[in-house]
């Protein structure tokens, strides 16, 4: 597990070394799926670490919702632990859970 303390500058070498070692990456981010730190790191892995990947990069982010307000429940505005891969790097893409 890598916890990048900063995004600028981002320690790409550490991330790429880890992916080269394991062949896999799961990125957990409290931001949205698009235009986020998770999408930026996934893009770096696709550009510079693609040859070392054994499986697709997984991004676990907050659910897509029209607009977050101060009344939005935390369960909607945070990445859910239940959305993390249960088995060792499942081969399917994680889909957002429907809003209830």
Contact map, one row per residue, 1 for C-alpha under 8 A:
1110000000000000000000000000000000000000000000000000000000000000000000000000000000000000000000000000
1111000000000010000000000000000000000000000000000000000000000000000000000000000000000000000000000000
1111100000000000000000000000000000000000000000000000000000000000000000000000000000000000000000000000
0111111001100000000000000000000000000000000000000000000000000000000000000000000000000000000000000000
0011111000000000000000000000000000000000000000000000000000000000000000000000000000000000000000000000
0001111111000000000000000000000000000000000000000000000000000000000000000000000000000000000000000000
0001111111100000000000000000000000001000000000000000000000000000000000000000000000000000000000000000
0000011111000000000000000000000000000000000000000000000000000000000000000000000000000000000000000000
0000011111100000000000000000000000000000000000000000000000000000000000000000000000000000000000000000
0001011111110000000000000000000000000000000000000000000000000000000000000000000000000000000000000000
0001001011111110000000000000000000000000000000000000000000000000000000000000000000000000000000000000
0000000001111111000000000000000000000000000100000000000000000000000000000000000000000000000000000000
0000000000111111100000000000000000000000000000000000000000000000000000000000000000000000000000000000
0000000000111111110000000000000000000000000000000000000000000000000000000000000000000000000000000000
0100000000111111111000000000000000000000000000000000000000000000000000000000000000000000000000000000
0000000000011111111100000000000000000000000010011000000000000000000000000000000000000000000000000000
0000000000001111111110000000000000000000000000000000000000000000000000000000000000000000000000000000
0000000000000111111111100000000000000000000000000000000000000000000000000000000000000000000000000000
0000000000000011111111111000000000000000000000001001100000000000000000000000000000000000000000000000
0000000000000001111111110000000000000000000000001001100000000000000000000000000000000000000000000000
0000000000000000111111100000000000000000000000000000000000000000000000000000000000000000000000000000
0000000000000000011111110000000000000000000000000000000000000000000000000000000000000000000000000000
0000000000000000011111111000000000000000000000000001111000000000000000000000000000000000000000000000
0000000000000000001101111100000000000000000000000000111110000000000000000000000000000000100000000000
0000000000000000001000111110000000000000000000000000000111000000000000000000000000000000000000000000
0000000000000000000000011111000000000000000000000000000011110000000000000000000000000000000000000000
0000000000000000000000001111100000000100110000000000000011110000000000000000000000000000000000000000
0000000000000000000000000111110000000100000000000000000000111000000000000000001000000000000000000000
0000000000000000000000000011111100011100000000000000000000111100000000000000001000000000000000000000
0000000000000000000000000001111100000000000000000000000000001100000000000000111000000000000000000000
0000000000000000000000000000111110011100000000000000000000001100000000000000000000000000000000000000
0000000000000000000000000000111111110000000000000000000000001111000000000000000000000000000000000000
0000000000000000000000000000001111110110000000000000000000111101000000000000000000000000000000000000
0000000000000000000000000000000111110010000000000000000000000000000000000000000000000000000000000000
0000000000000000000000000000000111111011000000000000000000000000000000000000000000000000000000000000
0000000000000000000000000000101111111111000000000000000000000000000000000000000000000000000000000000
0000001000000000000000000000101000111111100000000000000000000000000000000000000000000000000000000000
0000000000000000000000000011101010011111110000000000000000101000000000000000000000000000000000000000
0000000000000000000000000000000011111111111000000000000000100000000000000000000000000000000000000000
0000000000000000000000000000000000111111111100000000000000000000000000000000000000000000000000000000
0000000000000000000000000010000000001111111110000000000000000000000000000000000000000000000000000000
0000000000000000000000000010000000000111111111000000000010100000000000000000000000000000000000000000
0000000000000000000000000000000000000011111111100000000000000000000000000000000000000000000000000000
0000000000010000000000000000000000000001111111111000000000000000000000000000000000000000000000000000
0000000000000001000000000000000000000000111111111100000000000000000000000000000000000000000000000000
0000000000000000000000000000000000000000011111111100000000000000000000000000000000000000000000000000
0000000000000000000000000000000000000000001111111100000000000000000000000000000000000000000000000000
0000000000000001000000000000000000000000000111111100000000000000000000000000000000000000000000000000
0000000000000001001100000000000000000000000111111111100000000000000000000000000000000000000000000000
0000000000000000000000000000000000000000000011111111100000000000000000000000000000000000000000000000
0000000000000000000000000000000000000000000000001111100000000000000000000000000000000000000000000000
0000000000000000001100100000000000000000000000001111110000000000000000000000000000000000000000000000
0000000000000000001100110000000000000000000000001111111100000000000000000000000000000000000000000000
0000000000000000000000110000000000000000000000000001111100000000000000000000000000000000000000000000
0000000000000000000000110000000000000000000000000000111110000000000000000000000000000000101000000000
0000000000000000000000011000000000000000000000000000111111000000000000000000000000000000001000000000
0000000000000000000000011110000000000000010000000000001111100000000000000000000000000000000000000000
0000000000000000000000001110000000000000000000000000000111110000000000000000000000000000000011000000
0000000000000000000000000111100010000110010000000000000011111000000000000000000000000000000001000000
0000000000000000000000000111100010000000000000000000000001111100000000000000001000110000000001000000
0000000000000000000000000001111110000100000000000000000000111110000000000000011100000000000000000000
0000000000000000000000000000111110000000000000000000000000011111000000000001111100000000000000000000
0000000000000000000000000000000100000000000000000000000000001111100000000001111000000000000000011000
0000000000000000000000000000000110000000000000000000000000000111110000000000000000000000000000010000
0000000000000000000000000000000000000000000000000000000000000011111100000000000000000000000000000010
0000000000000000000000000000000000000000000000000000000000000001111100000000000000000000000000000000
0000000000000000000000000000000000000000000000000000000000000000111110000000000000000000000000000000
0000000000000000000000000000000000000000000000000000000000000000111111110000100000000000000000000000
0000000000000000000000000000000000000000000000000000000000000000001111110000000000000000000000000000
0000000000000000000000000000000000000000000000000000000000000000000111110000000000000000000000000000
0000000000000000000000000000000000000000000000000000000000000000000111111000000000000000000000000000
0000000000000000000000000000000000000000000000000000000000000000000111111101100000000000000000000000
0000000000000000000000000000000000000000000000000000000000000000000000111111100000000000000000000000
0000000000000000000000000000000000000000000000000000000000000000000000011111110000000000000000000000
0000000000000000000000000000000000000000000000000000000000000000000000001111111100000000000000000000
0000000000000000000000000000000000000000000000000000000000000110000000011111111000000000000000000010
0000000000000000000000000000010000000000000000000000000000000110000100011111111000000000000000000000
0000000000000000000000000000010000000000000000000000000000001110000000000111111100000000000000000000
0000000000000000000000000001110000000000000000000000000000011110000000000011111110100000000000000000
0000000000000000000000000000000000000000000000000000000000001100000000000010011111110000000000000000
0000000000000000000000000000000000000000000000000000000000000000000000000000001111110000000000000000
0000000000000000000000000000000000000000000000000000000000000000000000000000000111111100000000000000
0000000000000000000000000000000000000000000000000000000000010000000000000000001111111000000001000000
0000000000000000000000000000000000000000000000000000000000010000000000000000000111111100000000000000
0000000000000000000000000000000000000000000000000000000000000000000000000000000001111111110001000000
0000000000000000000000000000000000000000000000000000000000000000000000000000000001011111110000000000
0000000000000000000000000000000000000000000000000000000000000000000000000000000000001111110000000000
0000000000000000000000000000000000000000000000000000000000000000000000000000000000001111110000000000
0000000000000000000000010000000000000000000000000000001000000000000000000000000000001111111000000000
0000000000000000000000000000000000000000000000000000000000000000000000000000000000001111111110000000
0000000000000000000000000000000000000000000000000000001100000000000000000000000000000000111110000000
0000000000000000000000000000000000000000000000000000000000000000000000000000000000000000011111000000
0000000000000000000000000000000000000000000000000000000001000000000000000000000000000000011111100000
0000000000000000000000000000000000000000000000000000000001110000000000000000000000101000000111110000
0000000000000000000000000000000000000000000000000000000000000000000000000000000000000000000011111000
0000000000000000000000000000000000000000000000000000000000000011000000000000000000000000000001111100
0000000000000000000000000000000000000000000000000000000000000010000000000000000000000000000000111110
0000000000000000000000000000000000000000000000000000000000000000000000000000000000000000000000011111
0000000000000000000000000000000000000000000000000000000000000000100000000001000000000000000000001111
0000000000000000000000000000000000000000000000000000000000000000000000000000000000000000000000000111
